Amino acid sequence: MRKSRVLVTGATGYVGGRLVPRLAEDGYTVVAGGRSLAKLRGRSWANDDGIELMQFDALNAESLYRACQGCEVVYYLVHSMEPGNKHFAETDRIAAENLARVAAETGVKRIIYLGGLGDNDKDLSEHLRSRSEVGRILSAGAVPVTILRAGMIIGSGSASFEILRYLVERLPVMITPKWVATLSQPISIRNVLDYLIGSLGNEGTSGRTFDIGGPHVLTYRALMELYAEESGLGKRLIIPVPVFTPRLSSYWIHFVTPVPASLARPLAEGLRNPVVCKEDSITELIPQRLLDCREAIRLSIEKTEQQMIETRWTDAGAMPVESVIPGDPDWAGGTAYTDHREVVVNDSAEQIWQRINRLGGNVGWSYGNWLWRLRGAMDRLLGGVGLVRGRRDPNFLRVGDVLDFWRIVDVEPMKRVLLFAEMKLPGKAWLEFRITETGEGLRKVEQVARFVPRGLFGLLYWFAVSPLHDYIFNGMLLSLAGKDQRKRKKVLG
């Protein structure tokens, strides 16, 4: 017999993706909710006992009603601060109001919300102010709310950890903003999950707000020095200067780490605010061993080196509908250009898939890697994501994961993978690989690039890069297909 029915919103995000399987292991029936059903289905726990998948959008009250039906508790892990959303505070406000109303109308007994630390004053950053506002909106509703306020979360794949890791690893000498002297009380992702799960089974947490943090308070500079020690990198020279504005800080983070400037800026603004726990009553209600910063960093480094990153900051974010169904010019809203290449080979589907499955990240793109790196560098200069995001897992393609400057929007193992471009482009682009049986004991490998231009510049862009396709796409296709090439054909449309 399973325990109560629980809805986890933001189940494809960094925290939600780790919380869902742990709740199911603990005996709860978990409704894993997110905007993309395809992303939910791609999670390793999607078919586990006790887990149901539910597509919903917190901005759509009707879909929220469906998600909340029959659930006693809702974990509210929705956050709209993602690349490209400049109005995340307003979006979060609307989503929280929807959830508070729908939860009351559907009989939800409690909401558990993971918010952010920070004194609520005029100097609080927009990001932290929005986190606090969401908590107030939820608490103003009829359903009792448990609010857990956390500062920096240390864990493999978290945005905070990635920023820390790349800054320290790539810069032996750092000219830093003055926020490196700001006090922080980081907490391990392991301890965050224990508090979230512990709150569910503890009625003493209902209707209350708690600060959660690790055992130590320290500066961001001290965190950088700890990371350098645990990584064996040696002492880093850190020179704080007062001239770094949040905008300059965001550009600095953008060019050194995988986090784009549009996301780095609100994060950088929040780094000026001390995020320290004001009280620790949660430690008595939900006792656990709190990992200190050194232990949390060490575990994160181990997970990263072992390539066992369960979730990553890049997991969050919507996959627009138009990215899933390319190839229909009328539906897409204009002319679609296609570069279609194919080759027939003797290699098995398993052999071909293994090559496709390893594309991107540290391995690269099988052919013309210098051109891919050049394109990634140009994208970063334009404010895009570039190639630095890499991939979460070097041996496994999962819907919703990033693959350098692509996002995986569809996967059929041994048959097909579809990628949607998230680089700066004057239009929308897809790249698809397909493996099909020919009926003669041979396999056909297809590589299809599609582009829907936006305006005149989009048209000029396509015709400018088309000559490069002959070089890089031909080489990549033959590399993926292996050496035994029986027949090769290019089809342009």
C-alpha positions as CSV (number, residue, x, y, z in Angstrom):
1,M,0.0,0.0,0.0
2,R,1.5,3.3,-1.0
3,K,1.3,6.5,1.0
4,S,-0.4,9.7,-0.1
5,R,-0.5,11.0,-3.6
6,V,2.0,13.9,-4.1
7,L,2.4,16.3,-7.0
8,V,6.0,17.5,-7.8
9,T,5.9,20.5,-10.1
10,G,9.0,21.3,-12.1
11,A,9.8,17.5,-12.1
12,T,12.2,17.9,-15.0
13,G,14.2,20.6,-13.2
14,Y,17.4,20.3,-11.2
15,V,15.8,19.7,-7.8
16,G,12.5,18.2,-9.0
17,G,14.3,15.6,-11.1
18,R,16.1,14.3,-8.0
19,L,13.1,14.6,-5.7
20,V,10.7,12.5,-7.7
21,P,12.5,9.1,-7.5
22,R,13.3,9.5,-3.8
23,L,9.7,10.2,-2.9
24,A,8.6,7.1,-4.9
25,E,11.3,5.0,-3.1
26,D,9.9,6.3,0.2
27,G,6.5,4.8,-0.7
28,Y,4.5,7.8,-2.0
29,T,2.5,7.9,-5.2
30,V,4.2,10.7,-7.1
31,V,2.7,12.7,-9.9
32,A,5.7,14.1,-11.8
33,G,4.5,17.3,-13.5
34,G,6.2,19.4,-16.2
35,R,5.5,21.4,-19.4
36,S,6.9,18.7,-21.7
37,L,5.6,15.1,-21.6
38,A,8.5,14.1,-23.9
39,K,11.0,15.4,-21.3
40,L,9.2,13.5,-18.5
41,R,9.2,10.3,-20.5
42,G,13.0,10.6,-21.1
43,R,13.8,10.6,-17.4
44,S,15.4,7.4,-16.0
45,W,12.6,7.1,-13.4
46,A,9.7,7.6,-15.9
47,N,8.5,4.0,-15.8
48,D,9.2,3.3,-12.1
49,D,6.5,2.0,-9.8
50,G,4.6,4.7,-8.0
51,I,5.4,7.5,-10.6
52,E,2.8,9.0,-12.9
53,L,3.6,11.5,-15.6
54,M,1.5,14.7,-16.0
55,Q,1.9,17.5,-18.5
56,F,0.8,20.8,-17.2
57,D,1.7,24.5,-17.3
58,A,1.4,26.6,-14.2
59,L,0.3,29.5,-16.3
60,N,-2.7,27.5,-17.5
61,A,-5.2,27.0,-14.7
62,E,-7.1,24.2,-16.5
63,S,-4.0,22.1,-16.8
64,L,-3.2,22.8,-13.1
65,Y,-6.6,21.4,-12.1
66,R,-5.8,18.1,-13.9
67,A,-2.4,17.9,-12.2
68,C,-3.7,18.6,-8.7
69,Q,-6.7,16.3,-8.7
70,G,-6.4,13.7,-5.9
71,C,-3.1,15.1,-4.6
72,E,-2.8,15.8,-0.9
73,V,0.5,17.7,-1.2
74,V,2.1,19.8,-3.9
75,Y,5.8,20.5,-4.1
76,Y,6.1,23.9,-5.8
77,L,9.5,23.9,-7.6
78,V,8.4,26.1,-10.6
79,H,10.8,28.9,-11.5
80,S,10.7,31.1,-14.6
81,M,14.2,32.5,-14.4
82,E,15.6,30.9,-17.6
83,P,17.6,32.2,-20.5
84,G,15.5,34.6,-22.6
85,N,12.8,35.4,-20.0
86,K,13.4,39.0,-18.9
87,H,10.0,39.1,-17.1
88,F,10.5,36.1,-14.9
89,A,9.2,37.9,-11.8
90,E,5.8,38.6,-13.4
91,T,5.6,35.1,-14.8
92,D,6.4,33.6,-11.4
93,R,3.7,35.8,-9.8
94,I,1.0,34.6,-12.1
95,A,2.0,31.0,-11.7
96,A,2.0,31.2,-7.9
97,E,-1.4,32.9,-7.9
98,N,-2.8,30.1,-10.1
99,L,-1.4,27.3,-7.9
100,A,-2.6,28.9,-4.7
101,R,-6.2,29.1,-6.1
102,V,-6.3,25.7,-7.8
103,A,-4.8,23.9,-4.8
104,A,-7.6,25.2,-2.6
105,E,-10.3,24.3,-5.1
106,T,-9.0,20.8,-5.6
107,G,-8.6,19.9,-1.9
108,V,-4.8,19.9,-1.6
109,K,-3.9,19.8,2.1
110,R,-0.4,21.3,1.9
111,I,2.1,23.1,-0.4
112,I,5.8,22.7,0.1
113,Y,7.8,25.5,-1.6
114,L,11.6,25.8,-2.0
115,G,12.4,29.5,-2.0
116,G,15.5,31.6,-1.5
117,L,17.3,33.2,1.5
118,G,17.8,36.9,1.7
119,D,16.6,39.8,3.9
120,N,13.5,41.4,2.3
121,D,14.7,45.0,1.9
122,K,15.1,47.5,-0.9
123,D,18.6,46.2,-1.8
124,L,17.4,42.6,-2.4
125,S,18.0,41.5,-6.0
126,E,15.0,41.0,-8.3
127,H,15.7,37.2,-8.4
128,L,15.6,36.9,-4.6
129,R,12.7,39.3,-4.2
130,S,10.7,37.2,-6.7
131,R,11.4,34.1,-4.7
132,S,10.2,35.8,-1.5
133,E,7.1,37.2,-3.3
134,V,6.1,33.7,-4.5
135,G,6.3,32.5,-0.9
136,R,4.0,35.3,0.2
137,I,1.5,34.6,-2.6
138,L,1.3,30.9,-1.7
139,S,1.0,31.7,2.0
140,A,-1.9,34.1,1.4
141,G,-4.0,31.2,-0.1
142,A,-6.2,28.9,1.9
143,V,-3.8,25.9,1.8
144,P,-1.1,25.7,4.5
145,V,2.3,26.2,3.1
146,T,5.8,25.0,4.2
147,I,8.5,27.4,2.9
148,L,12.1,26.2,2.9
149,R,14.5,29.1,2.1
150,A,17.9,28.1,0.8
151,G,20.9,29.9,-0.4
152,M,23.5,28.5,-2.8
153,I,22.9,24.8,-3.4
154,I,26.1,22.7,-4.0
155,G,25.7,19.7,-6.1
156,S,27.0,18.2,-9.4
157,G,25.2,20.0,-12.2
158,S,23.7,22.9,-10.3
159,A,24.1,26.4,-11.8
160,S,25.9,27.7,-8.7
161,F,28.4,24.8,-8.7
162,E,29.0,25.0,-12.4
163,I,29.8,28.8,-12.1
164,L,32.2,28.0,-9.2
165,R,33.8,25.1,-10.9
166,Y,34.5,26.8,-14.2
167,L,35.7,30.1,-12.7
168,V,38.3,28.3,-10.4
169,E,39.4,25.8,-13.0
170,R,39.9,28.2,-15.8
171,L,41.3,31.3,-14.0
172,P,44.4,30.8,-11.9
173,V,44.3,34.6,-11.5
174,M,40.9,36.2,-11.0
175,I,40.0,39.9,-11.1
176,T,36.7,39.5,-9.2
177,P,33.7,41.6,-8.3
178,K,33.5,42.7,-4.7
179,W,30.7,40.2,-4.1
180,V,33.4,37.6,-3.5
181,A,33.4,39.0,0.1
182,T,29.6,38.5,0.6
183,L,28.7,36.0,3.3
184,S,26.8,32.8,2.2
185,Q,25.6,29.7,3.9
186,P,25.6,27.0,1.2
187,I,23.8,23.7,1.5
188,S,24.3,20.4,-0.2
189,I,21.7,19.2,-2.6
190,R,21.5,16.0,-0.6
191,N,20.5,17.9,2.5
192,V,18.0,20.0,0.5
193,L,16.3,16.8,-0.6
194,D,16.2,15.4,2.9
195,Y,14.5,18.6,4.2
196,L,12.0,18.5,1.4
197,I,11.1,14.9,2.0
198,G,11.2,15.3,5.8
199,S,8.8,18.2,5.7
200,L,6.2,16.0,4.0
201,G,6.1,13.6,6.9
202,N,6.3,16.2,9.6
203,E,3.1,18.1,10.5
204,G,5.1,20.4,12.7
205,T,6.5,22.1,9.5
206,S,3.0,22.9,8.1
207,G,2.3,26.7,7.8
208,R,5.8,27.7,8.7
209,T,8.9,29.2,7.1
210,F,12.3,27.8,7.6
211,D,15.9,28.8,6.7
212,I,17.9,25.8,5.5
213,G,21.7,25.9,5.2
214,G,24.8,24.0,5.8
215,P,26.8,24.1,9.1
216,H,29.2,26.9,8.0
217,V,28.9,30.6,6.9
218,L,31.7,31.7,4.6
219,T,32.4,34.1,1.7
220,Y,32.3,33.2,-2.0
221,R,36.1,33.8,-2.0
222,A,36.5,31.1,0.6
223,L,34.3,28.7,-1.5
224,M,36.6,29.3,-4.5
225,E,39.6,28.5,-2.4
226,L,38.0,25.4,-1.0
227,Y,37.2,24.2,-4.6
228,A,40.8,24.8,-5.7
229,E,42.0,22.7,-2.7
230,E,39.6,19.8,-3.3
231,S,40.4,19.8,-7.1
232,G,44.1,19.8,-6.5
233,L,44.5,23.0,-8.6
234,G,46.7,24.9,-6.2
235,K,46.2,28.3,-4.8
236,R,44.3,30.8,-6.9
237,L,45.1,34.5,-6.9
238,I,41.8,36.4,-6.3
239,I,41.9,40.2,-6.6
240,P,38.5,41.9,-5.8
241,V,37.9,45.2,-7.5
242,P,34.9,47.6,-6.9
243,V,34.2,48.4,-10.6
244,F,32.3,45.2,-11.5
245,T,28.6,46.0,-12.0
246,P,26.1,43.1,-12.1
247,R,26.1,43.5,-15.9
248,L,29.8,43.2,-16.1
249,S,29.8,40.3,-13.7
250,S,27.2,38.5,-15.9
251,Y,29.4,39.0,-19.0
252,W,32.4,37.7,-17.0
253,I,30.5,34.6,-16.0
254,H,29.1,34.2,-19.5
255,F,32.6,34.0,-21.2
256,V,34.2,31.8,-18.5
257,T,31.4,29.4,-17.6
258,P,28.6,27.6,-19.5
259,V,25.9,29.9,-17.9
260,P,24.7,32.4,-20.5
261,A,24.7,36.1,-19.6
262,S,20.8,36.3,-19.6
263,L,20.8,33.8,-16.7
264,A,24.0,34.9,-15.1
265,R,22.9,38.5,-14.6
266,P,20.0,37.9,-12.1
267,L,22.2,35.3,-10.4
268,A,25.1,37.8,-10.2
269,E,22.8,40.5,-8.8
270,G,21.8,38.2,-6.0
271,L,25.4,37.5,-5.1
272,R,25.7,41.0,-3.5
273,N,23.1,40.0,-0.9
274,P,24.2,38.0,2.2
275,V,22.3,34.7,2.3
276,V,22.6,33.4,5.8
277,C,20.1,31.5,7.9
278,K,18.5,33.6,10.7
279,E,17.2,30.6,12.7
280,D,17.8,26.9,12.7
281,S,14.6,25.3,14.2
282,I,14.3,23.0,11.1
283,T,17.4,21.1,12.4
284,E,15.4,20.0,15.5
285,L,12.2,19.1,13.5
286,I,14.1,17.2,10.8
287,P,17.5,16.1,12.2
288,Q,20.1,15.0,9.7
289,R,23.9,15.2,9.3
290,L,24.6,18.5,7.4
291,L,27.5,18.2,5.0
292,D,29.9,21.1,5.3
293,C,31.0,22.9,2.1
294,R,34.2,20.9,1.7
295,E,32.3,17.6,1.8
296,A,29.6,18.9,-0.5
297,I,32.2,20.2,-3.0
298,R,34.2,16.9,-2.8
299,L,31.1,14.8,-3.5
300,S,30.1,17.1,-6.4
301,I,33.6,16.8,-7.9
302,E,33.5,13.0,-7.6
303,K,30.0,12.8,-9.3
304,T,31.2,15.1,-12.1
305,E,34.4,13.1,-12.7
306,Q,32.5,9.8,-12.6
307,Q,30.0,11.3,-15.1
308,M,27.2,10.4,-12.8
309,I,25.3,13.7,-12.9
310,E,21.7,12.9,-12.1
311,T,20.2,16.3,-13.1
312,R,21.7,19.5,-14.4
313,W,20.8,23.2,-14.4
314,T,20.3,22.9,-18.2
315,D,17.4,20.4,-17.7
316,A,15.0,23.2,-16.8
317,G,13.2,25.2,-19.5
318,A,10.4,24.8,-22.0
319,M,10.7,22.9,-25.3
320,P,8.5,25.0,-27.7
321,V,6.0,23.0,-29.7
322,E,7.5,24.3,-33.0
323,S,10.8,22.6,-32.1
324,V,9.3,19.1,-32.2
325,I,7.7,18.9,-35.6
326,P,10.1,20.3,-38.2
327,G,9.6,19.9,-42.0
328,D,6.2,21.4,-42.5
329,P,6.8,24.8,-44.2
330,D,3.2,26.0,-44.0
331,W,2.8,25.1,-40.4
332,A,6.2,26.5,-39.5
333,G,5.2,29.9,-40.9
334,G,7.4,30.2,-44.0
335,T,9.9,28.6,-46.4
336,A,11.9,25.7,-44.9
337,Y,15.3,24.9,-46.4
338,T,16.5,21.3,-46.2
339,D,20.0,19.7,-46.5
340,H,19.4,16.0,-46.8
341,R,22.3,13.5,-47.1
342,E,22.4,9.8,-46.9
343,V,24.7,6.8,-47.2
344,V,24.1,3.0,-47.2
345,V,26.5,0.8,-45.2
346,N,27.1,-2.7,-43.9
347,D,27.6,-1.7,-40.3
348,S,24.9,-2.8,-37.8
349,A,22.4,-0.3,-36.4
350,E,24.1,-0.8,-33.0
351,Q,27.5,0.3,-34.4
352,I,26.1,3.3,-36.2
353,W,24.0,4.3,-33.1
354,Q,27.1,4.1,-30.9
355,R,28.8,6.8,-33.0
356,I,25.7,9.0,-33.1
357,N,25.2,8.5,-29.4
358,R,28.6,10.0,-28.6
359,L,28.3,13.2,-30.5
360,G,29.1,16.5,-28.8
361,G,30.6,17.3,-25.4
362,N,34.2,16.3,-24.9
363,V,34.2,13.9,-27.9
364,G,33.2,16.6,-30.4
365,W,31.3,16.3,-33.7
366,S,33.3,13.5,-35.5
367,Y,34.4,15.8,-38.3
368,G,35.5,19.4,-38.7
369,N,35.7,20.0,-35.0
370,W,37.6,23.3,-35.5
371,L,34.6,24.7,-37.4
372,W,32.2,23.6,-34.7
373,R,34.4,25.2,-32.1
374,L,34.6,28.4,-34.2
375,R,30.8,28.5,-34.5
376,G,30.5,28.0,-30.8
377,A,32.9,30.8,-30.0
378,M,31.0,33.1,-32.4
379,D,27.8,32.2,-30.6
380,R,29.2,33.1,-27.2
381,L,30.5,36.5,-28.5
382,L,26.9,37.2,-29.7
383,G,25.5,36.3,-26.2
384,G,24.5,32.7,-27.1
385,V,25.1,29.4,-25.3
386,G,28.0,28.2,-27.5
387,L,29.5,24.8,-27.1
388,V,30.5,25.1,-23.4
389,R,27.4,23.5,-22.0
390,G,28.6,20.1,-23.2
391,R,26.3,17.2,-22.4
392,R,25.0,15.7,-19.1
393,D,26.0,12.1,-19.9
394,P,28.6,11.1,-22.5
395,N,27.0,7.8,-23.3
396,F,23.2,8.5,-23.2
397,L,20.9,10.7,-25.2
398,R,17.8,11.8,-23.3
399,V,14.9,14.0,-24.4
400,G,15.3,17.5,-22.9
401,D,19.1,17.3,-22.4
402,V,21.4,19.8,-24.0
403,L,24.0,18.7,-26.5
404,D,26.4,21.7,-26.8
405,F,24.3,24.4,-28.5
406,W,21.5,21.9,-29.4
407,R,18.7,20.5,-27.3
408,I,17.4,16.9,-27.8
409,V,13.8,17.0,-28.6
410,D,13.2,13.4,-29.7
411,V,15.1,10.1,-29.4
412,E,14.3,6.6,-30.7
413,P,17.3,4.5,-29.8
414,M,18.9,2.7,-32.8
415,K,16.6,4.7,-35.1
416,R,16.6,8.4,-34.7
417,V,17.6,11.6,-32.8
418,L,16.3,15.1,-33.4
419,L,18.1,18.2,-32.2
420,F,16.8,21.8,-32.0
421,A,19.3,24.7,-32.2
422,E,19.5,27.0,-29.2
423,M,22.4,29.1,-30.6
424,K,21.8,32.7,-31.8
425,L,20.3,32.3,-35.3
426,P,18.2,34.4,-37.7
427,G,15.6,31.6,-37.8
428,K,15.0,28.1,-36.4
429,A,17.2,25.1,-37.1
430,W,17.0,21.4,-36.6
431,L,19.5,18.5,-37.1
432,E,18.3,15.0,-37.4
433,F,20.0,11.6,-37.8
434,R,18.1,8.5,-38.9
435,I,19.0,4.8,-39.3
436,T,16.8,2.6,-41.4
437,E,17.0,-1.0,-42.7
438,T,17.1,-1.2,-46.5
439,G,15.8,-4.8,-46.7
440,E,19.1,-6.0,-48.3
441,G,21.0,-6.6,-45.0
442,L,22.2,-3.0,-45.2
443,R,21.5,0.1,-43.2
444,K,20.8,3.6,-44.5
445,V,22.1,6.5,-42.5
446,E,20.4,9.9,-43.1
447,Q,21.5,13.3,-41.9
448,V,18.9,16.1,-42.3
449,A,19.4,19.8,-41.5
450,R,16.4,22.0,-41.7
451,F,16.2,25.8,-41.4
452,V,13.3,28.2,-41.3
453,P,14.7,31.7,-41.9
454,R,13.5,34.8,-40.2
455,G,13.5,37.8,-42.6
456,L,16.1,38.7,-45.2
457,F,19.0,38.1,-42.9
458,G,17.8,34.6,-42.3
459,L,17.8,33.9,-46.1
460,L,21.3,35.4,-46.5
461,Y,22.5,33.3,-43.5
462,W,21.4,30.1,-45.1
463,F,23.0,30.7,-48.5
464,A,26.2,31.9,-46.8
465,V,26.6,28.7,-44.7
466,S,25.4,26.2,-47.4
467,P,28.9,25.8,-48.9
468,L,30.3,24.9,-45.5
469,H,27.7,22.2,-45.3
470,D,29.2,20.3,-48.2
471,Y,32.5,20.1,-46.3
472,I,31.4,19.5,-42.7
473,F,28.1,17.6,-43.2
474,N,29.6,15.2,-45.8
475,G,32.5,14.5,-43.5
476,M,30.4,14.0,-40.4
477,L,27.9,11.7,-42.2
478,L,30.7,9.4,-43.5
479,S,32.4,9.4,-40.1
480,L,29.1,8.4,-38.4
481,A,28.4,5.7,-41.1
482,G,31.8,4.1,-40.8
483,K,34.2,3.2,-43.6
484,D,32.1,0.6,-45.5
485,Q,30.3,3.0,-47.9
486,R,28.3,1.3,-50.6
487,K,26.3,4.2,-51.9
488,R,26.2,7.9,-51.1
489,K,23.5,10.4,-52.2
490,K,22.8,14.1,-51.4
491,V,19.2,15.4,-51.7
492,L,18.6,19.1,-51.3
493,G,15.1,20.5,-50.8
